[in-house]
Structure formats: structure tokens, C-alpha cells
Amino acid sequence: MNTESNFILNRIKAVKYAAKGFWILITSEKSIIAQVIIALIMTVIGFVMKISATEWLFQIFAIGLVLVAESLNTAIEKMADFIHPEYHKKIGFIKDISAGAAFFAAIFAVIIGLIIYIPKFI
């Protein structure tokens, strides 16, 4: 088998693993499930409020930012729990920082939402 075929097969395998991780996240992780529900609600609101294409871009970016941050937070927490299952001050600190990153994303998503939707009610 040539190198080009291996590259393509490896990319197909990588997509398979990524899709598996995506499925695990959206079916088993409560924080991701909650964020997906919020994303769906905001998508419906976007259609109801007839937001512009530019507003859609920002809203989709905000949704993606939160989902990525929550996903990485989950991965860091799972890894930390695997490495050190008992409570440890330094592991707790790492998990808090990871959760803080997801919180940053959520804050910016709320700000983007306010910028998009407050003018529609004024």
C-alpha cells in the first residue's frame, strides 16, 4: 500500500474517532447536553427574531466556542480524575482552571447574545 493510501485511511480513522468522541459528549456529558439544548433554543430564537447573516455568524461562533471549551474542560477533568482519582489540591486547581476557561467562553457567548438580541427589544 502506498503512502497516499495510508494517509487517506488514517484520515478516515481520525474522523471516525472524532465522531465517536462527539457522540460520547452529546449523549453522556450533562454539561455538553445542557449547552446543546441552549444552542438549539438560541437557534430557534434566531429564526424567530430573523437575525441577520452577520448576527448568525457571531451566534454560531459563540455556540461553537462554548461547546469546544466545555468539551476540552470535560476531557481535562476526565484525564485528571483518571490520573488521580482521590481529591488532590493541585488536581482540583487544574480542574478549576479548566472550568474557568469554559466559563470565559460562556461569558463571551452571553455578551454576544446580548449585543444581538437587546436591540431587537428596544
MOPAC internal coordinates of N, CA, C and O (Angstrom, degrees):
PM7 1SCF
backbone

  N    0.0000 0     0.00 0     0.00 0    0    0    0
  C    1.4590 1     0.00 0     0.00 0    1    0    0
  C    1.5269 1   108.30 1     0.00 0    2    1    0
  O    1.2310 1   120.86 1   -44.05 1    3    2    1
  N    1.3197 1   115.96 1   135.95 1    3    2    1
  C    1.4637 1   118.26 1  -176.97 1    5    3    2
  C    1.5244 1   111.49 1   -83.54 1    6    5    3
  O    1.2310 1   121.24 1   -10.77 1    7    6    5
  N    1.3165 1   115.23 1   169.23 1    7    6    5
  C    1.4631 1   122.14 1  -175.77 1    9    7    6
  C    1.5216 1   112.04 1   -62.92 1   10    9    7
  O    1.2310 1   120.56 1   142.03 1   11   10    9
  N    1.3421 1   116.54 1   -37.97 1   11   10    9
  C    1.4669 1   120.01 1  -179.07 1   13   11   10
  C    1.5203 1   110.92 1   -63.96 1   14   13   11
  O    1.2310 1   119.70 1   139.12 1   15   14   13
  N    1.3150 1   118.18 1   -40.88 1   15   14   13
  C    1.4705 1   121.67 1   178.24 1   17   15   14
  C    1.5191 1   111.06 1   -64.80 1   18   17   15
  O    1.2310 1   120.43 1   139.25 1   19   18   17
  N    1.3442 1   116.78 1   -40.75 1   19   18   17
  C    1.4613 1   120.15 1   177.17 1   21   19   18
  C    1.5227 1   111.12 1   -61.86 1   22   21   19
  O    1.2310 1   120.78 1   139.39 1   23   22   21
  N    1.3201 1   116.11 1   -40.61 1   23   22   21
  C    1.4642 1   120.30 1   179.48 1   25   23   22
  C    1.5208 1   109.88 1   -60.26 1   26   25   23
  O    1.2310 1   120.55 1   132.22 1   27   26   25
  N    1.3201 1   116.56 1   -47.78 1   27   26   25
  C    1.4665 1   120.83 1  -178.54 1   29   27   26
  C    1.5250 1   110.21 1   -64.29 1   30   29   27
  O    1.2310 1   119.59 1   134.59 1   31   30   29
  N    1.3222 1   118.39 1   -45.41 1   31   30   29
  C    1.4648 1   121.42 1   178.59 1   33   31   30
  C    1.5285 1   111.10 1   -61.54 1   34   33   31
  O    1.2310 1   120.02 1   139.54 1   35   34   33
  N    1.3229 1   117.57 1   -40.46 1   35   34   33
  C    1.4625 1   121.00 1   178.42 1   37   35   34
  C    1.5284 1   111.19 1   -65.19 1   38   37   35
  O    1.2310 1   119.95 1   143.13 1   39   38   37
  N    1.3271 1   117.70 1   -36.87 1   39   38   37
  C    1.4678 1   120.50 1   177.58 1   41   39   38
  C    1.5283 1   110.43 1   -66.91 1   42   41   39
  O    1.2310 1   120.70 1   139.75 1   43   42   41
  N    1.3336 1   116.27 1   -40.25 1   43   42   41
  C    1.4690 1   120.25 1   177.97 1   45   43   42
  C    1.5203 1   109.93 1   -62.62 1   46   45   43
  O    1.2310 1   119.98 1   137.06 1   47   46   45
  N    1.3334 1   117.64 1   -42.94 1   47   46   45
  C    1.4697 1   121.48 1   177.26 1   49   47   46
  C    1.5251 1   110.61 1   -62.84 1   50   49   47
  O    1.2310 1   120.25 1   138.85 1   51   50   49
  N    1.3349 1   117.13 1   -41.15 1   51   50   49
  C    1.4633 1   120.88 1   179.96 1   53   51   50
  C    1.5244 1   110.75 1   -62.11 1   54   53   51
  O    1.2310 1   120.31 1   138.75 1   55   54   53
  N    1.3248 1   117.01 1   -41.25 1   55   54   53
  C    1.4655 1   120.76 1   178.32 1   57   55   54
  C    1.5262 1   109.49 1   -65.09 1   58   57   55
  O    1.2310 1   120.48 1   140.87 1   59   58   57
  N    1.3162 1   116.69 1   -39.13 1   59   58   57
  C    1.4711 1   120.60 1   178.68 1   61   59   58
  C    1.5276 1   110.30 1   -61.21 1   62   61   59
  O    1.2310 1   120.01 1   134.41 1   63   62   61
  N    1.3343 1   117.58 1   -45.59 1   63   62   61
  C    1.4672 1   120.87 1   179.42 1   65   63   62
  C    1.5310 1   111.10 1   -65.62 1   66   65   63
  O    1.2310 1   120.51 1   140.56 1   67   66   65
  N    1.3207 1   116.64 1   -39.44 1   67   66   65
  C    1.4676 1   120.45 1   179.15 1   69   67   66
  C    1.5299 1   110.31 1   -64.82 1   70   69   67
  O    1.2310 1   120.50 1   137.76 1   71   70   69
  N    1.3232 1   116.64 1   -42.24 1   71   70   69
  C    1.4667 1   120.16 1   178.67 1   73   71   70
  C    1.5305 1   110.24 1   -64.55 1   74   73   71
  O    1.2310 1   120.50 1   141.99 1   75   74   73
  N    1.3255 1   116.65 1   -38.01 1   75   74   73
  C    1.4676 1   120.17 1   177.34 1   77   75   74
  C    1.5278 1   110.10 1   -62.30 1   78   77   75
  O    1.2310 1   120.17 1   135.05 1   79   78   77
  N    1.3217 1   117.27 1   -44.95 1   79   78   77
  C    1.4629 1   121.57 1   177.81 1   81   79   78
  C    1.5160 1   111.86 1   -62.39 1   82   81   79
  O    1.2310 1   120.60 1   137.60 1   83   82   81
  N    1.3221 1   116.45 1   -42.40 1   83   82   81
  C    1.4673 1   122.10 1   176.69 1   85   83   82
  C    1.5273 1   109.69 1   -57.41 1   86   85   83
  O    1.2310 1   120.41 1   132.17 1   87   86   85
  N    1.3486 1   116.83 1   -47.83 1   87   86   85
  C    1.4549 1   121.54 1  -178.56 1   89   87   86
  C    1.5350 1   111.20 1   -63.24 1   90   89   87
  O    1.2310 1   120.74 1   137.20 1   91   90   89
  N    1.3239 1   116.19 1   -42.80 1   91   90   89
  C    1.4708 1   120.33 1   177.95 1   93   91   90
  C    1.5207 1   109.98 1   -59.02 1   94   93   91
  O    1.2310 1   120.60 1   134.15 1   95   94   93
  N    1.3236 1   116.46 1   -45.85 1   95   94   93
  C    1.4665 1   120.41 1  -179.16 1   97   95   94
  C    1.5219 1   112.28 1   -61.09 1   98   97   95
  O    1.2310 1   120.20 1   130.52 1   99   98   97
  N    1.3370 1   117.23 1   -49.48 1   99   98   97
  C    1.4647 1   119.09 1  -173.05 1  101   99   98
  C    1.5228 1   113.38 1   -79.44 1  102  101   99
  O    1.2310 1   120.03 1   170.86 1  103  102  101
  N    1.3263 1   117.55 1    -9.14 1  103  102  101
  C    1.4632 1   118.91 1   178.84 1  105  103  102
  C    1.5215 1   114.03 1  -109.96 1  106  105  103
  O    1.2310 1   119.83 1   166.55 1  107  106  105
  N    1.3359 1   117.94 1   -13.45 1  107  106  105
  C    1.4688 1   117.59 1  -174.31 1  109  107  106
  C    1.5275 1   115.36 1  -130.89 1  110  109  107
  O    1.2310 1   119.60 1   162.01 1  111  110  109
  N    1.3049 1   118.37 1   -17.99 1  111  110  109
  C    1.4607 1   120.53 1  -176.12 1  113  111  110
  C    1.5227 1   110.43 1   -98.13 1  114  113  111
  O    1.2310 1   121.09 1   -66.40 1  115  114  113
  N    1.3231 1   115.51 1   113.60 1  115  114  113
  C    1.4698 1   120.59 1  -174.33 1  117  115  114
  C    1.5240 1   113.17 1   -58.21 1  118  117  115
  O    1.2310 1   119.89 1   141.17 1  119  118  117
  N    1.3375 1   117.81 1   -38.83 1  119  118  117
  C    1.4667 1   119.41 1  -179.38 1  121  119  118
  C    1.5291 1   110.95 1   -66.90 1  122  121  119
  O    1.2310 1   120.02 1   142.14 1  123  122  121
  N    1.3098 1   117.56 1   -37.86 1  123  122  121
  C    1.4679 1   121.15 1   178.41 1  125  123  122
  C    1.5264 1   109.69 1   -70.10 1  126  125  123
  O    1.2310 1   120.43 1   136.06 1  127  126  125
  N    1.3377 1   116.79 1   -43.94 1  127  126  125
  C    1.4563 1   120.27 1   178.50 1  129  127  126
  C    1.5361 1   110.02 1   -57.85 1  130  129  127
  O    1.2310 1   120.48 1   135.61 1  131  130  129
  N    1.3231 1   116.70 1   -44.39 1  131  130  129
  C    1.4707 1   120.56 1   178.65 1  133  131  130
  C    1.5250 1   110.47 1   -61.14 1  134  133  131
  O    1.2310 1   120.22 1   136.66 1  135  134  133
  N    1.3247 1   117.18 1   -43.34 1  135  134  133
  C    1.4683 1   120.22 1  -179.40 1  137  135  134
  C    1.5245 1   111.42 1   -67.76 1  138  137  135
  O    1.2310 1   119.94 1   144.42 1  139  138  137
  N    1.3226 1   117.71 1   -35.58 1  139  138  137
  C    1.4700 1   120.76 1   177.43 1  141  139  138
  C    1.5250 1   109.65 1   -66.16 1  142  141  139
  O    1.2310 1   120.17 1   139.02 1  143  142  141
  N    1.3256 1   117.28 1   -40.98 1  143  142  141
  C    1.4677 1   120.48 1   177.34 1  145  143  142
  C    1.5271 1   110.31 1   -61.95 1  146  145  143
  O    1.2310 1   120.25 1   134.66 1  147  146  145
  N    1.3352 1   117.13 1   -45.34 1  147  146  145
  C    1.4699 1   120.92 1   177.33 1  149  147  146
  C    1.5242 1   109.91 1   -60.79 1  150  149  147
  O    1.2310 1   120.08 1   138.13 1  151  150  149
  N    1.3351 1   117.46 1   -41.87 1  151  150  149
  C    1.4690 1   121.14 1   179.26 1  153  151  150
  C    1.5223 1   110.73 1   -61.47 1  154  153  151
  O    1.2310 1   120.24 1   137.90 1  155  154  153
  N    1.3290 1   117.15 1   -42.10 1  155  154  153
  C    1.4656 1   120.26 1   178.77 1  157  155  154
  C    1.5292 1   111.10 1   -65.33 1  158  157  155
  O    1.2310 1   120.39 1   138.01 1  159  158  157
  N    1.3162 1   116.86 1   -41.99 1  159  158  157
  C    1.4687 1   120.75 1   177.53 1  161  159  158
  C    1.5301 1   110.28 1   -61.15 1  162  161  159
  O    1.2310 1   120.64 1   134.26 1  163  162  161
  N    1.3373 1   116.38 1   -45.74 1  163  162  161
  C    1.4676 1   119.74 1  -179.76 1  165  163  162
  C    1.5286 1   111.42 1   -66.20 1  166  165  163
  O    1.2310 1   120.10 1   149.00 1  167  166  165
  N    1.3110 1   117.41 1   -31.00 1  167  166  165
  C    1.4617 1   120.56 1   176.70 1  169  167  166
  C    1.5290 1   110.22 1   -67.26 1  170  169  167
  O    1.2310 1   120.34 1   135.38 1  171  170  169
  N    1.3152 1   116.95 1   -44.62 1  171  170  169
  C    1.4658 1   120.50 1   176.78 1  173  171  170
  C    1.5318 1   109.65 1   -61.01 1  174  173  171
  O    1.2310 1   120.46 1   134.19 1  175  174  173
  N    1.3337 1   116.72 1   -45.81 1  175  174  173
  C    1.4657 1   120.37 1   178.81 1  177  175  174
  C    1.5262 1   110.45 1   -59.60 1  178  177  175
  O    1.2310 1   120.41 1   140.27 1  179  178  177
  N    1.3276 1   116.82 1   -39.73 1  179  178  177
  C    1.4594 1   120.62 1   177.77 1  181  179  178
  C    1.5163 1   112.26 1   -58.79 1  182  181  179
  O    1.2310 1   120.60 1   137.42 1  183  182  181
  N    1.3455 1   116.46 1   -42.58 1  183  182  181
  C    1.4649 1   119.61 1   177.32 1  185  183  182
  C    1.5184 1   111.53 1   -67.84 1  186  185  183
  O    1.2310 1   120.19 1   137.45 1  187  186  185
  N    1.3235 1   117.24 1   -42.55 1  187  186  185
  C    1.4664 1   121.51 1   179.97 1  189  187  186
  C    1.5299 1   110.55 1   -62.34 1  190  189  187
  O    1.2310 1   120.35 1   137.07 1  191  190  189
  N    1.3194 1   116.93 1   -42.93 1  191  190  189
  C    1.4634 1   121.65 1  -177.44 1  193  191  190
  C    1.5340 1   112.53 1   -83.37 1  194  193  191
  O    1.2310 1   120.55 1   175.79 1  195  194  193
  N    1.3231 1   116.54 1    -4.21 1  195  194  193
  C    1.4690 1   122.23 1   178.52 1  197  195  194
  C    1.5318 1   111.80 1    53.23 1  198  197  195
  O    1.2310 1   121.16 1  -125.05 1  199  198  197
  N    1.3257 1   115.39 1    54.95 1  199  198  197
  C    1.4652 1   118.89 1   179.67 1  201  199  198
  C    1.5306 1   110.03 1   -69.31 1  202  201  199
  O    1.2310 1   121.36 1   -24.60 1  203  202  201
  N    1.3146 1   115.00 1   155.40 1  203  202  201
  C    1.4678 1   121.33 1  -176.49 1  205  203  202
  C    1.5298 1   110.77 1   -74.56 1  206  205  203
  O    1.2310 1   121.11 1   -10.83 1  207  206  205
  N    1.3251 1   115.48 1   169.17 1  207  206  205
  C    1.4663 1   120.58 1   178.28 1  209  207  206
  C    1.5279 1   110.75 1   -59.76 1  210  209  207
  O    1.2310 1   120.39 1   139.19 1  211  210  209
  N    1.3087 1   116.86 1   -40.81 1  211  210  209
  C    1.4652 1   120.60 1   178.59 1  213  211  210
  C    1.5231 1   110.74 1   -64.36 1  214  213  211
  O    1.2310 1   120.77 1   137.73 1  215  214  213
  N    1.3210 1   116.13 1   -42.27 1  215  214  213
  C    1.4701 1   119.98 1   177.61 1  217  215  214
  C    1.5252 1   110.78 1   -63.64 1  218  217  215
  O    1.2310 1   120.36 1   141.83 1  219  218  217
  N    1.3510 1   116.92 1   -38.17 1  219  218  217
  C    1.4655 1   120.07 1   175.89 1  221  219  218
  C    1.5201 1   110.70 1   -60.86 1  222  221  219
  O    1.2310 1   120.62 1   137.92 1  223  222  221
  N    1.3241 1   116.42 1   -42.08 1  223  222  221
  C    1.4710 1   119.45 1   179.54 1  225  223  222
  C    1.5280 1   111.07 1   -59.05 1  226  225  223
  O    1.2310 1   120.82 1   134.05 1  227  226  225
  N    1.3153 1   116.04 1   -45.95 1  227  226  225
  C    1.4616 1   119.38 1   179.74 1  229  227  226
  C    1.5270 1   111.52 1   -67.47 1  230  229  227
  O    1.2310 1   120.45 1   140.30 1  231  230  229
  N    1.3297 1   116.74 1   -39.70 1  231  230  229
  C    1.4588 1   119.23 1   179.76 1  233  231  230
  C    1.5268 1   110.74 1   -65.91 1  234  233  231
  O    1.2310 1   120.03 1   135.69 1  235  234  233
  N    1.3125 1   117.54 1   -44.31 1  235  234  233
  C    1.4702 1   120.57 1   178.51 1  237  235  234
  C    1.5237 1   110.39 1   -64.04 1  238  237  235
  O    1.2310 1   120.33 1   139.80 1  239  238  237
  N    1.3269 1   116.97 1   -40.20 1  239  238  237
  C    1.4682 1   120.30 1   176.72 1  241  239  238
  C    1.5285 1   110.38 1   -60.05 1  242  241  239
  O    1.2310 1   120.38 1   134.63 1  243  242  241
  N    1.3225 1   116.88 1   -45.37 1  243  242  241
  C    1.4730 1   121.01 1  -179.19 1  245  243  242
  C    1.5247 1   111.07 1   -63.12 1  246  245  243
  O    1.2310 1   120.49 1   136.30 1  247  246  245
  N    1.3279 1   116.67 1   -43.70 1  247  246  245
  C    1.4627 1   120.72 1   178.13 1  249  247  246
  C    1.5265 1   109.94 1   -61.20 1  250  249  247
  O    1.2310 1   120.56 1   133.25 1  251  250  249
  N    1.3122 1   116.54 1   -46.75 1  251  250  249
  C    1.4663 1   120.70 1   179.47 1  253  251  250
  C    1.5214 1   112.12 1   -62.20 1  254  253  251
  O    1.2310 1   120.68 1   137.87 1  255  254  253
  N    1.3207 1   116.31 1   -42.13 1  255  254  253
  C    1.4628 1   120.99 1   179.24 1  257  255  254
  C    1.5238 1   110.96 1   -59.05 1  258  257  255
  O    1.2310 1   120.51 1   133.84 1  259  258  257
  N    1.3169 1   116.63 1   -46.16 1  259  258  257
  C    1.4674 1   120.46 1  -179.53 1  261  259  258
  C    1.5242 1   110.68 1   -65.69 1  262  261  259
  O    1.2310 1   119.98 1   135.40 1  263  262  261
  N    1.3329 1   117.64 1   -44.60 1  263  262  261
  C    1.4656 1   120.11 1  -179.03 1  265  263  262
  C    1.5299 1   111.77 1   -64.48 1  266  265  263
  O    1.2310 1   120.17 1   139.94 1  267  266  265
  N    1.3102 1   117.28 1   -40.06 1  267  266  265
  C    1.4669 1   120.30 1   177.67 1  269  267  266
  C    1.5263 1   110.37 1   -65.96 1  270  269  267
  O    1.2310 1   120.50 1   133.78 1  271  270  269
  N    1.3256 1   116.65 1   -46.22 1  271  270  269
  C    1.4733 1   119.79 1  -179.76 1  273  271  270
  C    1.5294 1   110.99 1   -62.12 1  274  273  271
  O    1.2310 1   120.11 1   136.71 1  275  274  273
  N    1.3285 1   117.40 1   -43.29 1  275  274  273
  C    1.4728 1   121.06 1   178.39 1  277  275  274
  C    1.5283 1   110.69 1   -63.98 1  278  277  275
  O    1.2310 1   120.50 1   141.02 1  279  278  277
  N    1.3183 1   116.66 1   -38.98 1  279  278  277
  C    1.4650 1   120.83 1   179.30 1  281  279  278
  C    1.5196 1   111.42 1   -64.74 1  282  281  279
  O    1.2310 1   120.59 1   134.35 1  283  282  281
  N    1.3281 1   116.47 1   -45.65 1  283  282  281
  C    1.4647 1   119.96 1   178.23 1  285  283  282
  C    1.5261 1   111.04 1   -65.81 1  286  285  283
  O    1.2310 1   120.25 1   141.74 1  287  286  285
  N    1.3275 1   117.12 1   -38.26 1  287  286  285
  C    1.4538 1   121.31 1   176.11 1  289  287  286
  C    1.5339 1   109.93 1   -59.69 1  290  289  287
  O    1.2310 1   120.68 1   134.68 1  291  290  289
  N    1.3150 1   116.30 1   -45.32 1  291  290  289
  C    1.4625 1   120.47 1   178.78 1  293  291  290
  C    1.5230 1   110.95 1   -61.17 1  294  293  291
  O    1.2310 1   120.21 1   135.40 1  295  294  293
  N    1.3266 1   117.20 1   -44.60 1  295  294  293
  C    1.4641 1   120.65 1   179.95 1  297  295  294
  C    1.5277 1   111.38 1   -61.95 1  298  297  295
  O    1.2310 1   120.32 1   136.62 1  299  298  297
  N    1.3167 1   116.99 1   -43.38 1  299  298  297
  C    1.4702 1   121.23 1   179.26 1  301  299  298
  C    1.5250 1   110.09 1   -63.96 1  302  301  299
  O    1.2310 1   120.25 1   135.79 1  303  302  301
  N    1.3233 1   117.12 1   -44.21 1  303  302  301
  C    1.4681 1   120.20 1   179.56 1  305  303  302
  C    1.5216 1   111.61 1   -63.67 1  306  305  303
  O    1.2310 1   120.03 1   137.36 1  307  306  305
  N    1.3331 1   117.55 1   -42.64 1  307  306  305
  C    1.4748 1   120.92 1   178.89 1  309  307  306
  C    1.5211 1   110.75 1   -63.11 1  310  309  307
  O    1.2310 1   120.56 1   137.68 1  311  310  309
  N    1.3259 1   116.54 1   -42.32 1  311  310  309
  C    1.4599 1   120.11 1   179.73 1  313  311  310
  C    1.5229 1   110.62 1   -65.82 1  314  313  311
  O    1.2310 1   120.37 1   136.88 1  315  314  313
  N    1.3166 1   116.91 1   -43.12 1  315  314  313
  C    1.4622 1   120.83 1   179.66 1  317  315  314
  C    1.5245 1   110.54 1   -62.71 1  318  317  315
  O    1.2310 1   120.37 1   138.11 1  319  318  317
  N    1.3399 1   116.89 1   -41.89 1  319  318  317
  C    1.4628 1   120.42 1   178.53 1  321  319  318
  C    1.5274 1   111.40 1   -65.99 1  322  321  319
  O    1.2310 1   120.29 1   145.28 1  323  322  321
  N    1.3150 1   117.04 1   -34.72 1  323  322  321
  C    1.4661 1   121.19 1   178.30 1  325  323  322
  C    1.5264 1   110.95 1   -68.26 1  326  325  323
  O    1.2310 1   121.08 1   136.01 1  327  326  325
  N    1.3203 1   115.55 1   -43.99 1  327  326  325
  C    1.4636 1   120.54 1  -177.75 1  329  327  326
  C    1.5197 1   111.38 1   -69.95 1  330  329  327
  O    1.2310 1   120.91 1   139.86 1  331  330  329
  N    1.3311 1   115.86 1   -40.14 1  331  330  329
  C    1.4685 1   119.76 1  -176.56 1  333  331  330
  C    1.5328 1   109.25 1  -140.18 1  334  333  331
  O    1.2310 1   119.95 1   -96.69 1  335  334  333
  N    1.3462 1   117.71 1    83.31 1  335  334  333
  C    1.4728 1   120.90 1  -174.30 1  337  335  334
  C    1.5329 1   114.56 1   -62.24 1  338  337  335
  O    1.2310 1   119.89 1   148.09 1  339  338  337
  N    1.3174 1   117.81 1   -31.91 1  339  338  337
  C    1.4664 1   119.80 1   179.24 1  341  339  338
  C    1.5358 1   108.80 1   -79.41 1  342  341  339
  O    1.2310 1   121.55 1   -17.43 1  343  342  341
  N    1.3294 1   114.63 1   162.57 1  343  342  341
  C    1.4598 1   118.35 1   177.81 1  345  343  342
  C    1.5266 1   109.34 1   -63.80 1  346  345  343
  O    1.2310 1   121.53 1   -44.51 1  347  346  345
  N    1.3119 1   114.68 1   135.49 1  347  346  345
  C    1.4616 1   121.72 1   174.40 1  349  347  346
  C    1.5150 1   107.30 1  -143.55 1  350  349  347
  O    1.2310 1   120.68 1   -46.41 1  351  350  349
  N    1.3304 1   116.30 1   133.59 1  351  350  349
  C    1.4627 1   121.25 1  -175.37 1  353  351  350
  C    1.5335 1   112.08 1   -55.96 1  354  353  351
  O    1.2310 1   119.68 1   135.33 1  355  354  353
  N    1.3308 1   118.22 1   -44.67 1  355  354  353
  C    1.4665 1   120.71 1  -178.20 1  357  355  354
  C    1.5313 1   111.80 1   -69.03 1  358  357  355
  O    1.2310 1   120.30 1   142.18 1  359  358  357
  N    1.3395 1   117.04 1   -37.82 1  359  358  357
  C    1.4684 1   120.10 1   176.51 1  361  359  358
  C    1.5318 1   109.13 1   -65.04 1  362  361  359
  O    1.2310 1   120.21 1   138.09 1  363  362  361
  N    1.3167 1   117.20 1   -41.91 1  363  362  361
  C    1.4628 1   121.11 1   177.00 1  365  363  362
  C    1.5191 1   111.52 1   -59.54 1  366  365  363
  O    1.2310 1   120.81 1   139.60 1  367  366  365
  N    1.3326 1   116.06 1   -40.40 1  367  366  365
  C    1.4626 1   121.69 1   178.32 1  369  367  366
  C    1.5245 1   110.29 1   -62.43 1  370  369  367
  O    1.2310 1   120.25 1   134.97 1  371  370  369
  N    1.3293 1   117.12 1   -45.03 1  371  370  369
  C    1.4681 1   121.98 1   179.07 1  373  371  370
  C    1.5269 1   110.48 1   -62.29 1  374  373  371
  O    1.2310 1   120.55 1   136.26 1  375  374  373
  N    1.3202 1   116.55 1   -43.74 1  375  374  373
  C    1.4621 1   120.43 1   180.00 1  377  375  374
  C    1.5278 1   111.19 1   -66.17 1  378  377  375
  O    1.2310 1   120.10 1   143.31 1  379  378  377
  N    1.3225 1   117.41 1   -36.69 1  379  378  377
  C    1.4642 1   120.93 1   176.81 1  381  379  378
  C    1.5288 1   111.11 1   -64.10 1  382  381  379
  O    1.2310 1   120.49 1   138.15 1  383  382  381
  N    1.3150 1   116.67 1   -41.85 1  383  382  381
  C    1.4691 1   120.58 1   178.74 1  385  383  382
  C    1.5291 1   110.04 1   -64.07 1  386  385  383
  O    1.2310 1   120.73 1   137.29 1  387  386  385
  N    1.3187 1   116.20 1   -42.71 1  387  386  385
  C    1.4561 1   121.06 1   178.58 1  389  387  386
  C    1.5392 1   110.59 1   -61.32 1  390  389  387
  O    1.2310 1   120.52 1   135.73 1  391  390  389
  N    1.3195 1   116.61 1   -44.27 1  391  390  389
  C    1.4637 1   120.51 1   177.44 1  393  391  390
  C    1.5276 1   110.34 1   -65.40 1  394  393  391
  O    1.2310 1   120.35 1   145.11 1  395  394  393
  N    1.3205 1   116.94 1   -34.89 1  395  394  393
  C    1.4608 1   121.10 1   177.44 1  397  395  394
  C    1.5187 1   111.90 1   -62.20 1  398  397  395
  O    1.2310 1   120.28 1   142.93 1  399  398  397
  N    1.3272 1   117.07 1   -37.07 1  399  398  397
  C    1.4658 1   120.44 1   177.56 1  401  399  398
  C    1.5272 1   110.55 1   -63.76 1  402  401  399
  O    1.2310 1   120.58 1   137.72 1  403  402  401
  N    1.3253 1   116.50 1   -42.28 1  403  402  401
  C    1.4654 1   119.99 1   177.01 1  405  403  402
  C    1.5314 1   110.23 1   -64.45 1  406  405  403
  O    1.2310 1   120.70 1   143.12 1  407  406  405
  N    1.3161 1   116.27 1   -36.88 1  407  406  405
  C    1.4656 1   120.61 1   178.57 1  409  407  406
  C    1.5258 1   110.76 1   -65.01 1  410  409  407
  O    1.2310 1   120.27 1   138.82 1  411  410  409
  N    1.3388 1   117.08 1   -41.18 1  411  410  409
  C    1.4703 1   120.78 1   174.80 1  413  411  410
  C    1.5255 1   109.96 1   -54.59 1  414  413  411
  O    1.2310 1   120.58 1   131.43 1  415  414  413
  N    1.3306 1   116.50 1   -48.57 1  415  414  413
  C    1.4624 1   120.91 1  -179.21 1  417  415  414
  C    1.5242 1   110.54 1   -59.64 1  418  417  415
  O    1.2310 1   120.63 1   137.18 1  419  418  417
  N    1.3243 1   116.40 1   -42.82 1  419  418  417
  C    1.4656 1   120.49 1  -179.84 1  421  419  418
  C    1.5296 1   111.40 1   -64.23 1  422  421  419
  O    1.2310 1   120.39 1   139.16 1  423  422  421
  N    1.3299 1   116.86 1   -40.84 1  423  422  421
  C    1.4697 1   120.56 1   178.49 1  425  423  422
  C    1.5302 1   110.28 1   -60.75 1  426  425  423
  O    1.2310 1   120.52 1   133.32 1  427  426  425
  N    1.3278 1   116.61 1   -46.68 1  427  426  425
  C    1.4618 1   119.57 1   179.97 1  429  427  426
  C    1.5231 1   111.48 1   -66.10 1  430  429  427
  O    1.2310 1   119.92 1   145.45 1  431  430  429
  N    1.3306 1   117.75 1   -34.55 1  431  430  429
  C    1.4674 1   120.70 1   176.69 1  433  431  430
  C    1.5284 1   110.61 1   -64.57 1  434  433  431
  O    1.2310 1   120.36 1   138.77 1  435  434  433
  N    1.3207 1   116.91 1   -41.23 1  435  434  433
  C    1.4708 1   120.56 1   177.89 1  437  435  434
  C    1.5263 1   109.79 1   -64.23 1  438  437  435
  O    1.2310 1   120.03 1   137.11 1  439  438  437
  N    1.3154 1   117.54 1   -42.89 1  439  438  437
  C    1.4704 1   120.74 1   178.25 1  441  439  438
  C    1.5276 1   110.56 1   -60.18 1  442  441  439
  O    1.2310 1   120.67 1   134.56 1  443  442  441
  N    1.3356 1   116.32 1   -45.44 1  443  442  441
  C    1.4727 1   120.12 1   177.81 1  445  443  442
  C    1.5240 1   109.94 1   -60.28 1  446  445  443
  O    1.2310 1   120.37 1   135.55 1  447  446  445
  N    1.3264 1   116.89 1   -44.45 1  447  446  445
  C    1.4660 1   120.64 1   178.11 1  449  447  446
  C    1.5164 1   112.49 1   -59.95 1  450  449  447
  O    1.2310 1   120.62 1   137.26 1  451  450  449
  N    1.3239 1   116.42 1   -42.74 1  451  450  449
  C    1.4669 1   119.96 1   178.72 1  453  451  450
  C    1.5216 1   111.34 1   -63.82 1  454  453  451
  O    1.2310 1   120.50 1   138.04 1  455  454  453
  N    1.3221 1   116.65 1   -41.96 1  455  454  453
  C    1.4726 1   120.68 1   178.89 1  457  455  454
  C    1.5280 1   110.50 1   -62.29 1  458  457  455
  O    1.2310 1   120.41 1   141.94 1  459  458  457
  N    1.3283 1   116.83 1   -38.06 1  459  458  457
  C    1.4652 1   120.32 1  -179.74 1  461  459  458
  C    1.5211 1   111.83 1   -73.76 1  462  461  459
  O    1.2310 1   120.01 1   134.45 1  463  462  461
  N    1.3346 1   117.59 1   -45.55 1  463  462  461
  C    1.4551 1   119.98 1  -166.77 1  465  463  462
  C    1.5380 1   115.88 1   -96.90 1  466  465  463
  O    1.2310 1   119.06 1   151.93 1  467  466  465
  N    1.3105 1   119.40 1   -28.07 1  467  466  465
  C    1.4739 1   119.04 1   179.40 1  469  467  466
  C    1.5294 1   112.10 1   -57.89 1  470  469  467
  O    1.2310 1   118.87 1   135.07 1  471  470  469
  N    1.3349 1   119.76 1   -44.93 1  471  470  469
  C    1.4808 1   118.58 1   179.13 1  473  471  470
  C    1.5337 1   113.24 1   -61.12 1  474  473  471
  O    1.2310 1   119.57 1   156.51 1  475  474  473
  N    1.2977 1   118.43 1   -23.49 1  475  474  473
  C    1.4607 1   121.40 1  -179.51 1  477  475  474
  C    1.5233 1   111.87 1   -74.46 1  478  477  475
  O    1.2310 1   120.44 1   162.89 1  479  478  477
  N    1.3299 1   116.76 1   -17.11 1  479  478  477
  C    1.4666 1   121.20 1  -179.57 1  481  479  478
  C    1.5281 1   112.68 1  -105.41 1  482  481  479
  O    1.2310 1   120.68 1   175.85 1  483  482  481
  N    1.3314 1   116.30 1    -4.15 1  483  482  481
  C    1.4682 1   119.66 1  -178.05 1  485  483  482
  C    1.5122 1   109.66 1   -98.76 1  486  485  483
  O    1.2310 1   120.10 1   180.00 1  487  486  485

